[in-house]
Amino acid sequence: MDTKSSIIDRPMNETETDGGFDAARIDAESIEELERIGSDKWTRHPGCIGAFIAEMDYGLAPCVAKAIEQATERGALGYIPDPWKKEVARSCAAWQLRYDWNVNPAVIRPVPDVLEAFEVFLREIVRADNSIIVPTPAYMPFLSVPRLYGVDVIEIPMLRDDASGEWLFDFDAIERAFAAGCHAFTLCNPHNPIGKVLTRDEMLRISDLAEKYDVRIFSDEIHAPFVYQGYTHVPFASIDERTARQAFTSTSASKSFNIPGTKCAQVILTNPDDLDLWMRNAEWSEHQTATIGAIATTAAYDGGSAWFDGVLKYIERNIALVNDEMRTRFTRVGYIPPQGTYIAWLDFSPLGIDDPAAYFLEKAGVALTDGRECGECGAGCVRMNFAMPYPLLRECFDRMYEALRADGLCSESFSIANV
């Protein structure tokens, strides 16, 4: 079957459009308008600013919207066919060239989301009655899902070096866990929720330990496009033949193009044994992938670069605001600026607030993720998604500051007017 002529109406590519990202329109969006869109992020807590679920409030790239519209017009909403699986693989491989990774599309398979890929990794590679290391704070399901498969979770907190402004791995604790019999490791790069972008040297050190103790590595790279301040994303599997063999990589266009509800991610199987295993045992995971997601994903990877560049510039403006707030009105809050992602990790324990998520929901109308959901080390912390309209982000901090000021928990030397 000729996929280009019989299945796919090609969306606009980046040479045909300026990207269509409209910062002025986004600036003008209100809470009420976002609630009307109907996402969980803005409807779970009516009237509150949604800063907990990790998705953006920037609409769709025009090329994605057009592809979805064309697909629905022709009724392309059946189960995912093989030609679309191949298109997802091709476009994903082309996107990886942004990171100097020339990956063969033949090793890329579709999956509904990164979490489903993680579940396959747990079920087929780690297996019940074994364990997996999860550096914390972590993406919440990395801590809860393994237990559904009889896999123990070993939490190893990241080390916060406030002097250097860096998050560091506790390599000694990692090696002790490997030496005690743990044979799996969860890598999240860039790391949700602390925003750390891993260096090549750090990943090679993990690889050295993995080689020594026969460890497999699940690499979640869904936030790869969101890297800032001169940092560079290096896919773990791209470093050398050894890391390729150790890695079980998953990624998606869902974060970069705000299409998580379309249910299409990718697993990149650079270990030949994994590819064979996948084709034998993971057919149902592929079958659950949505055709509309494959269409949206392919359109995003093929034609969305210019739109995403606009997103990145907008988020960098938001990061500057977060950094400024942490230097001024929130100086007592523990904070290391994120190197990637659109998520900030804020430690309110120095202010004596045991449950800051509940505190700000009640007193400020701001919905944040309770840090304890991200691991035992998250007590007194929150995960904050700042990929929202800039004026709402400013209002978010105003609300939080006023709540703290009313309770005498922050400096009076900074007012809303002079920040």
N, C-alpha and C positions, 0 to 999 in steps of 0.2 A: 504493500500500500504506500502511495506517495503522500507522506504526511504534509508536505508543504502545500499540495494542491487540494487534497481531499478532506483534510481535517482542520488545518490551521489557516486562519485568516491572519496574516502577520500584523501585529500592532505597529504603531509608529516606533521607529528607533530614535536614538538620541541625535542622529543627524537630521531628523525631520521635525524636531520640536526643541524648544528652549527648555523643556523640562516641566513647565507648568506649575512650579512651586510658587505660591503666592503668600509671602510673609505678611503682607498688610491684611489680607483676609483672615489669616490665622490670628493675628493680633486682635482682631475685632470680635472673635468668638467669645461668647459668654457661657457661664455655667448652664444656663437654661437651654441654650442651643446645643451644647454638648449632651445634656440629658436627653434632648429630643432625638438625637442620633440613636440612642438606645443601648450603648455598650454597658457591660457590667461595671466598668470603671466609674461611670457617671450616674448609674441608677441604683447601685447597691446602697448608697448613703445619700439620699436626695438632699440637695442644697449644699452638700459638702464639696470641697475640692478633692477630686480623685487623684491621689499620688501613690497608689499602692500597686495596682496591676501594671505590669511592664508592657505597655503599648503606647503608641504615640497618638497625639490628637491633631494630626496634620493632613487628614484626608487620604485620598488615593492619588498616585501618579496617574496622569491622564492616559498614558499608554496601558496601564492596568485596568482602569475604568473602561476604556474602549474595548479591550480584549474580553472583559467580562460581559459587557453589553452585547458584543457580537456573538459570544458563545450562547447567551440566553436566547437571542433572536433566532438562532438556528437550532435551539434545543439540545445543545451539547452538554447535557447534565446526567448522562448515564454513567455506569461504572467506568473506571479509568481504563482506557485501552492501551495496549503495548506501545503504539506510536507516540502517545503523549508521555509515557514513561521515558522513552528515548529522548524526547524533546526536553524534558526536565533535566535529564542527565547531561545533555549537550550544553544547555544554557548554564547550568550550574558549573560545569567544567570551565566554560568561558569566563564566568565570574571569578573563579579562583585565580585566574591570571592576574587579577588585581594584587594578589599576594605572592606573585612570582611562583605559583604552583601550577605546573603543567600536569594535570591529573587526567588519566584516561577516562572518558565518559562511561566506558564499559564497567567500571567498578563503582558507579554511582547508582543507587536504587532509591525509588520514592518511598516515603513513609508519611503517615499523617502529621506527625510532629516529632520534635527531638526527644520528647519524653517516651514516645513509643519505641524509638531506636534504643533508648536507655533500657527499656523493659526487655527488649530482645537481648541486649548485652547481658543483663542480669540473668535471664532465663537460660540462655544458650551457652554463655561463656563463663560467667561467674558461677552460677548454679547454687542451689539451696545448700545450706549448712556451711557456706563459706562466708567471706567478709569482703568489704570494700571500704577503702579510705575515702572520706569526703572532707576536704579542707573547708573549714568554716570561718566566717559565716558563708552559707551556701544557698543556692537556689533551693527553695523549700522542698520540692518533690525528691531531690537527690537524697534527702534524709528520710523521707517517709516511704517512698516506693520500694526500695530494696527489701524492706521487711515483709512486703506482700509476697515476695518470692523466696522467703526463708533466708535472706542474706543479711548478715549483721553489718551495721554501720559503725565504722570507727571514725569519730569526729576528731580531727586534728586542727586546732585553731591556728589561723594565720597569725604571724607576729607583727605587731604594729610598731614600726620604728618612727616615732614622731620627729626625731631629730633630722632624719633624712627625708621624711615625708614619703615613706615607702611601706608597702606590705610585703612581708617576707615569708617564705615557706619555712616551717620547722622541719628541716631535713633530718635532724637526729630522731625526732619522734616518728617521722615517716619510715626511716630505716628500721627502727625498732619494731614497728608494726609489720613490715615486710618480713623481717627476720623471725617474727613470731608466727608466720604462716599466712598472712594476708597476701592475696595474689591479684588484687584489682585496685585501680586508682581512678578517681573522678577528677578530670582536668576541665576547668571552665575558663576559656580564654577568648576574649576578655572576661574577667571574673565577675559574675553576678553574685553578690551585690556590692562588692568593694571597688569595682572598676579597675582592677589591676590588669595591665597588659604584660603577659609573661615575656621575659627575654629569652633569646636563644640559649644562653648559658644555663638559665634555670631549667629549661625543658631538657637540655642535654644531661643535666645532673639527675633529673627525674628518670630519664631514659637509662642512665648508667645503673641506677638502683633497680629499675625494672628488669634490666638484663641480668643483674646479679641474682635477683630473687624470683625470676620467672613471673613477672607481673604484666597484666594486660591493662591498657589505659583507654578509658572512655573519654573522648575529647569533644566537649560541647563548644562549638565555635559559632553559635547563632548571632553573637554580638560583634563578629569580626569587622564589619564595616565601620563600627563606631570607635575609632581610635583617634586620639587627639595629642596635641602638645608635642609633636615630634616623635611620638612613639610609633612602632610598626608592628602590625599583626603578622606573626609567622605561624602558619599551620603546623601543628606538631608533626603530622605525618609527612610533611614536605622536607624535613630537615635532612634525613638520610634514609638508607635502606632499613636500618634498625628501627627507627621511630615509625616508619611506614608499617613494619611488621607488628609492632607493639600496639598501634593505634586502631581504634574503632571510632571513626569521626562522624559527627552529625552536625548539620547546619540547616539553614532555612532562610528564605527571603522574608519571613513573617515579621521579624523585628524591623528590618531595614525599610520595608514597604508597607508595614502596618496591615498585614493580611493574615493574621493568625487564625481567624475564623474560617478561612478557606481550606485549611487542613491539607497542607502539602509541605513536607520537609524532605531532606535528603540524607542518606547515610552513605559515607564514602569508605569503601572496604578495600584498603590497601594491603591487607593480608589475604593472600589467595585462599587460604583455608576458610576465612570468614565469608568470602564471596560464595564459596561452595556451600557452606552451612546456611547462609542466607537463602540461597535459591532452593534449598531443601526444606527449610523450616519456617521461613518468614513470609510465605506467600500471602497469608491472611493480613499481615501488616500492610503489604503493598495494596491489597484489595480495598482496605479501608481508606486509602488516600483518595481525596476528592478530585474528580476531573476538573471542576471549576478552579480548584487550587493549583492544579498542574498548569492550567491555562494562565492564571494570574501570575504564577511564579515565573513561567517562561517569558511572559511579557515584561515582568519586572527586571529579570536578569538581562534580557535582550535590549530593552529600550528605556530603562529607568535610571540610568547613571546620572543624567543631567538633573533630574528631579531630586535624586538622593543627594547630590552635591548641595542643592538648596537646603535640604533637611539638615545636613551636617553643619552648614553655616549658621542656621537658626539655633541649633542645639548648642553650638559653641558660644553663642550669645547668652543662652540660658546658663551654661556652665560658669561664665564670667560673673553672672548675677549670684549664683550659689557661692562661688568663691568669695565674692565681696561680702555677702551676708555673714559667712563664717569668719571673716576677718574683722567684722564690725559688731553687729548686734548679737551674734551668736559665738563670741570668742571662747566661751566656757564649754562649748559643745565639742566633743572629740570628732575630728574630721581630717581625712586625708583626701585631697582632690582626686577625683577619678581620672585615670589615664585613658579609659575607654568606657563603653556602655552609655546609657543615659540615666544612670542610677547613682544616687549618693547614699553613703552609709553614715548615719549620724548617731553619735553616742551621747545621750543625755544623762548618763549616770553621774557625771560630775555635778549635775544640778539636783541630784537626789530624787529623780523621777524614776520610779521602778517600772512603770508601764507607759512609756511616752506615746505609744500608738493610741491607747485608750484615752490618755490625757488630752491629746490634741484633737481627737475625734469629738470628745465631749465639750472642750473649752474653746476650740478654735474652728471647728467644722472642717478639719483637714483629715482625710483618710490616708493613713500610712500603713506599711506592713510592720507588724510586731517583730522586732529583731529576734525574739526567742523562737520564732518559726524557722529561722535560718541557722539554728544551732544553739547549744547551751551558752556559747560565748556572746550571744546576742541580747542578753538581759540588759535592759536600760537603753537599748538601741532601736532605731527604726531604719527601714529601707524606704527611700524616697525616690519616686520616678519624677524627673524634672522635664520630661518631654511633653510639655503642655504649652499653651499659648503664653508668651512672655508676660503679658499683663497679669494673667492668672497666677503665674509663678511668683510674681512680686506680691500679689495679694495673699498668696499662700504664706509667704514669710511674714507679711504684715500681721496676719491673723495669729500665727504662732508666737511672734514677738509680743503682741498685745496680751496674749494669754499668760505668757511667762512674766511680763511686766506687772500684770494685775496681781500675780502671786508673789511678787518680789523676788523673782528668780533670775533676773537679768539686769544688766547695767542700765541706768537711766540716762547715760550720757549720749545715747544714740536714739533719735526719734525716727518715726516713719518719714518725716519730711526731709531729713538730711541724709538719707541712704539712697 
